[in-house]
Amino acid sequence: MPLNFDDYEASFYDKEGEDSFYAIEKEGQGVLRIKSLDLGGNVLHCPFELRDASLSHDDVAGLVYVVLLGKFLRRRYMGRAKYVDLEDLSTGVVQRNIYLG
């Protein structure tokens, strides 16, 4: 069953003395933590920690594209990034996706 992206929201946490990060949450519970967004050339690097094991890689990609890059960051990287590298920090696996905005 596909995710209803309206059930999720993104935010940015930046507390003094701690590393900043983006979070995607559902009903106040963190499901995804994005360490940073780094644009190098035309590739947006997105290292993440999965906090909800029920989410598939396609779910993660959808949450990053729709909730974080689309709704929260208002397509800030549109026209600047051609690809998004999603790096699962627990496995080291990187999957490159075309960024269509």
Biotite code that builds the C-alpha atoms (Angstrom):
import biotite.structure as struc

atoms = struc.array([
    struc.Atom([0.000, 0.000, 0.000], chain_id="A", res_id=1, res_name="MET", atom_name="CA", element="C"),
    struc.Atom([1.530, 3.357, -0.987], chain_id="A", res_id=2, res_name="PRO", atom_name="CA", element="C"),
    struc.Atom([2.290, 5.943, 1.675], chain_id="A", res_id=3, res_name="LEU", atom_name="CA", element="C"),
    struc.Atom([0.036, 8.929, 2.121], chain_id="A", res_id=4, res_name="ASN", atom_name="CA", element="C"),
    struc.Atom([2.658, 11.693, 2.129], chain_id="A", res_id=5, res_name="PHE", atom_name="CA", element="C"),
    struc.Atom([0.163, 14.066, 3.748], chain_id="A", res_id=6, res_name="ASP", atom_name="CA", element="C"),
    struc.Atom([0.601, 12.034, 6.957], chain_id="A", res_id=7, res_name="ASP", atom_name="CA", element="C"),
    struc.Atom([4.276, 13.050, 7.170], chain_id="A", res_id=8, res_name="TYR", atom_name="CA", element="C"),
    struc.Atom([6.070, 16.298, 7.872], chain_id="A", res_id=9, res_name="GLU", atom_name="CA", element="C"),
    struc.Atom([9.687, 17.393, 7.712], chain_id="A", res_id=10, res_name="ALA", atom_name="CA", element="C"),
    struc.Atom([11.577, 19.693, 10.041], chain_id="A", res_id=11, res_name="SER", atom_name="CA", element="C"),
    struc.Atom([15.098, 20.911, 10.690], chain_id="A", res_id=12, res_name="PHE", atom_name="CA", element="C"),
    struc.Atom([16.768, 20.515, 14.084], chain_id="A", res_id=13, res_name="TYR", atom_name="CA", element="C"),
    struc.Atom([19.683, 22.730, 15.023], chain_id="A", res_id=14, res_name="ASP", atom_name="CA", element="C"),
    struc.Atom([20.484, 22.711, 18.740], chain_id="A", res_id=15, res_name="LYS", atom_name="CA", element="C"),
    struc.Atom([23.619, 24.290, 20.115], chain_id="A", res_id=16, res_name="GLU", atom_name="CA", element="C"),
    struc.Atom([26.281, 21.695, 20.838], chain_id="A", res_id=17, res_name="GLY", atom_name="CA", element="C"),
    struc.Atom([24.619, 19.022, 18.671], chain_id="A", res_id=18, res_name="GLU", atom_name="CA", element="C"),
    struc.Atom([24.824, 18.117, 15.003], chain_id="A", res_id=19, res_name="ASP", atom_name="CA", element="C"),
    struc.Atom([21.967, 19.569, 12.977], chain_id="A", res_id=20, res_name="SER", atom_name="CA", element="C"),
    struc.Atom([19.742, 17.295, 10.891], chain_id="A", res_id=21, res_name="PHE", atom_name="CA", element="C"),
    struc.Atom([16.503, 17.065, 8.973], chain_id="A", res_id=22, res_name="TYR", atom_name="CA", element="C"),
    struc.Atom([13.786, 14.771, 10.288], chain_id="A", res_id=23, res_name="ALA", atom_name="CA", element="C"),
    struc.Atom([10.704, 13.293, 8.716], chain_id="A", res_id=24, res_name="ILE", atom_name="CA", element="C"),
    struc.Atom([8.015, 12.407, 11.216], chain_id="A", res_id=25, res_name="GLU", atom_name="CA", element="C"),
    struc.Atom([4.605, 10.818, 11.312], chain_id="A", res_id=26, res_name="LYS", atom_name="CA", element="C"),
    struc.Atom([2.363, 11.687, 14.239], chain_id="A", res_id=27, res_name="GLU", atom_name="CA", element="C"),
    struc.Atom([5.350, 13.116, 16.128], chain_id="A", res_id=28, res_name="GLY", atom_name="CA", element="C"),
    struc.Atom([7.438, 9.963, 15.719], chain_id="A", res_id=29, res_name="GLN", atom_name="CA", element="C"),
    struc.Atom([10.664, 10.176, 13.721], chain_id="A", res_id=30, res_name="GLY", atom_name="CA", element="C"),
    struc.Atom([10.747, 7.775, 10.777], chain_id="A", res_id=31, res_name="VAL", atom_name="CA", element="C"),
    struc.Atom([13.751, 9.173, 8.925], chain_id="A", res_id=32, res_name="LEU", atom_name="CA", element="C"),
    struc.Atom([16.737, 11.281, 9.950], chain_id="A", res_id=33, res_name="ARG", atom_name="CA", element="C"),
    struc.Atom([18.762, 13.013, 7.233], chain_id="A", res_id=34, res_name="ILE", atom_name="CA", element="C"),
    struc.Atom([22.232, 13.975, 8.434], chain_id="A", res_id=35, res_name="LYS", atom_name="CA", element="C"),
    struc.Atom([22.772, 16.667, 5.788], chain_id="A", res_id=36, res_name="SER", atom_name="CA", element="C"),
    struc.Atom([22.051, 17.692, 2.231], chain_id="A", res_id=37, res_name="LEU", atom_name="CA", element="C"),
    struc.Atom([25.226, 18.368, 0.282], chain_id="A", res_id=38, res_name="ASP", atom_name="CA", element="C"),
    struc.Atom([25.129, 19.547, -3.317], chain_id="A", res_id=39, res_name="LEU", atom_name="CA", element="C"),
    struc.Atom([28.267, 18.638, -5.254], chain_id="A", res_id=40, res_name="GLY", atom_name="CA", element="C"),
    struc.Atom([28.094, 19.488, -8.933], chain_id="A", res_id=41, res_name="GLY", atom_name="CA", element="C"),
    struc.Atom([24.692, 18.247, -10.023], chain_id="A", res_id=42, res_name="ASN", atom_name="CA", element="C"),
    struc.Atom([24.375, 15.537, -7.328], chain_id="A", res_id=43, res_name="VAL", atom_name="CA", element="C"),
    struc.Atom([22.546, 16.096, -4.044], chain_id="A", res_id=44, res_name="LEU", atom_name="CA", element="C"),
    struc.Atom([24.003, 13.748, -1.426], chain_id="A", res_id=45, res_name="HIS", atom_name="CA", element="C"),
    struc.Atom([21.470, 12.676, 1.193], chain_id="A", res_id=46, res_name="CYS", atom_name="CA", element="C"),
    struc.Atom([22.816, 10.408, 3.969], chain_id="A", res_id=47, res_name="PRO", atom_name="CA", element="C"),
    struc.Atom([19.990, 9.048, 6.121], chain_id="A", res_id=48, res_name="PHE", atom_name="CA", element="C"),
    struc.Atom([19.201, 6.898, 9.127], chain_id="A", res_id=49, res_name="GLU", atom_name="CA", element="C"),
    struc.Atom([16.035, 4.852, 8.864], chain_id="A", res_id=50, res_name="LEU", atom_name="CA", element="C"),
    struc.Atom([14.021, 4.955, 12.086], chain_id="A", res_id=51, res_name="ARG", atom_name="CA", element="C"),
    struc.Atom([11.069, 2.856, 10.861], chain_id="A", res_id=52, res_name="ASP", atom_name="CA", element="C"),
    struc.Atom([12.060, -0.581, 9.588], chain_id="A", res_id=53, res_name="ALA", atom_name="CA", element="C"),
    struc.Atom([8.712, -1.030, 7.843], chain_id="A", res_id=54, res_name="SER", atom_name="CA", element="C"),
    struc.Atom([9.684, 1.578, 5.218], chain_id="A", res_id=55, res_name="LEU", atom_name="CA", element="C"),
    struc.Atom([11.095, 0.334, 1.920], chain_id="A", res_id=56, res_name="SER", atom_name="CA", element="C"),
    struc.Atom([13.763, 2.088, -0.128], chain_id="A", res_id=57, res_name="HIS", atom_name="CA", element="C"),
    struc.Atom([11.001, 3.369, -2.433], chain_id="A", res_id=58, res_name="ASP", atom_name="CA", element="C"),
    struc.Atom([9.178, 4.761, 0.622], chain_id="A", res_id=59, res_name="ASP", atom_name="CA", element="C"),
    struc.Atom([12.350, 6.536, 1.749], chain_id="A", res_id=60, res_name="VAL", atom_name="CA", element="C"),
    struc.Atom([12.886, 8.012, -1.716], chain_id="A", res_id=61, res_name="ALA", atom_name="CA", element="C"),
    struc.Atom([9.275, 9.216, -1.824], chain_id="A", res_id=62, res_name="GLY", atom_name="CA", element="C"),
    struc.Atom([9.513, 10.801, 1.619], chain_id="A", res_id=63, res_name="LEU", atom_name="CA", element="C"),
    struc.Atom([12.742, 12.606, 0.705], chain_id="A", res_id=64, res_name="VAL", atom_name="CA", element="C"),
    struc.Atom([11.425, 13.823, -2.655], chain_id="A", res_id=65, res_name="TYR", atom_name="CA", element="C"),
    struc.Atom([7.872, 14.771, -1.676], chain_id="A", res_id=66, res_name="VAL", atom_name="CA", element="C"),
    struc.Atom([8.007, 15.679, 2.013], chain_id="A", res_id=67, res_name="VAL", atom_name="CA", element="C"),
    struc.Atom([11.548, 17.058, 2.457], chain_id="A", res_id=68, res_name="LEU", atom_name="CA", element="C"),
    struc.Atom([12.621, 18.426, -0.926], chain_id="A", res_id=69, res_name="LEU", atom_name="CA", element="C"),
    struc.Atom([9.142, 19.305, -2.169], chain_id="A", res_id=70, res_name="GLY", atom_name="CA", element="C"),
    struc.Atom([6.944, 20.485, 0.698], chain_id="A", res_id=71, res_name="LYS", atom_name="CA", element="C"),
    struc.Atom([9.512, 21.504, 3.322], chain_id="A", res_id=72, res_name="PHE", atom_name="CA", element="C"),
    struc.Atom([12.337, 22.921, 1.195], chain_id="A", res_id=73, res_name="LEU", atom_name="CA", element="C"),
    struc.Atom([9.980, 24.128, -1.554], chain_id="A", res_id=74, res_name="ARG", atom_name="CA", element="C"),
    struc.Atom([12.026, 22.603, -4.367], chain_id="A", res_id=75, res_name="ARG", atom_name="CA", element="C"),
    struc.Atom([15.143, 24.590, -3.404], chain_id="A", res_id=76, res_name="ARG", atom_name="CA", element="C"),
    struc.Atom([17.336, 22.191, -5.393], chain_id="A", res_id=77, res_name="TYR", atom_name="CA", element="C"),
    struc.Atom([15.199, 22.185, -8.544], chain_id="A", res_id=78, res_name="MET", atom_name="CA", element="C"),
    struc.Atom([17.357, 23.096, -11.533], chain_id="A", res_id=79, res_name="GLY", atom_name="CA", element="C"),
    struc.Atom([20.527, 22.687, -9.450], chain_id="A", res_id=80, res_name="ARG", atom_name="CA", element="C"),
    struc.Atom([20.542, 18.938, -8.801], chain_id="A", res_id=81, res_name="ALA", atom_name="CA", element="C"),
    struc.Atom([20.110, 16.365, -11.536], chain_id="A", res_id=82, res_name="LYS", atom_name="CA", element="C"),
    struc.Atom([20.534, 13.368, -9.227], chain_id="A", res_id=83, res_name="TYR", atom_name="CA", element="C"),
    struc.Atom([19.928, 12.515, -5.579], chain_id="A", res_id=84, res_name="VAL", atom_name="CA", element="C"),
    struc.Atom([22.203, 9.968, -3.915], chain_id="A", res_id=85, res_name="ASP", atom_name="CA", element="C"),
    struc.Atom([20.352, 8.341, -1.019], chain_id="A", res_id=86, res_name="LEU", atom_name="CA", element="C"),
    struc.Atom([22.898, 6.788, 1.334], chain_id="A", res_id=87, res_name="GLU", atom_name="CA", element="C"),
    struc.Atom([21.658, 4.406, 4.000], chain_id="A", res_id=88, res_name="ASP", atom_name="CA", element="C"),
    struc.Atom([24.117, 5.010, 6.828], chain_id="A", res_id=89, res_name="LEU", atom_name="CA", element="C"),
    struc.Atom([23.375, 1.667, 8.483], chain_id="A", res_id=90, res_name="SER", atom_name="CA", element="C"),
    struc.Atom([24.336, -0.365, 5.392], chain_id="A", res_id=91, res_name="THR", atom_name="CA", element="C"),
    struc.Atom([26.523, 2.032, 3.388], chain_id="A", res_id=92, res_name="GLY", atom_name="CA", element="C"),
    struc.Atom([24.375, 1.389, 0.298], chain_id="A", res_id=93, res_name="VAL", atom_name="CA", element="C"),
    struc.Atom([23.997, 4.402, -1.988], chain_id="A", res_id=94, res_name="VAL", atom_name="CA", element="C"),
    struc.Atom([21.222, 4.540, -4.553], chain_id="A", res_id=95, res_name="GLN", atom_name="CA", element="C"),
    struc.Atom([21.294, 7.266, -7.208], chain_id="A", res_id=96, res_name="ARG", atom_name="CA", element="C"),
    struc.Atom([17.959, 8.595, -8.400], chain_id="A", res_id=97, res_name="ASN", atom_name="CA", element="C"),
    struc.Atom([17.125, 11.196, -11.018], chain_id="A", res_id=98, res_name="ILE", atom_name="CA", element="C"),
    struc.Atom([15.780, 14.351, -9.382], chain_id="A", res_id=99, res_name="TYR", atom_name="CA", element="C"),
    struc.Atom([12.674, 15.449, -11.207], chain_id="A", res_id=100, res_name="LEU", atom_name="CA", element="C"),
    struc.Atom([11.560, 17.924, -8.550], chain_id="A", res_id=101, res_name="GLY", atom_name="CA", element="C"),
])
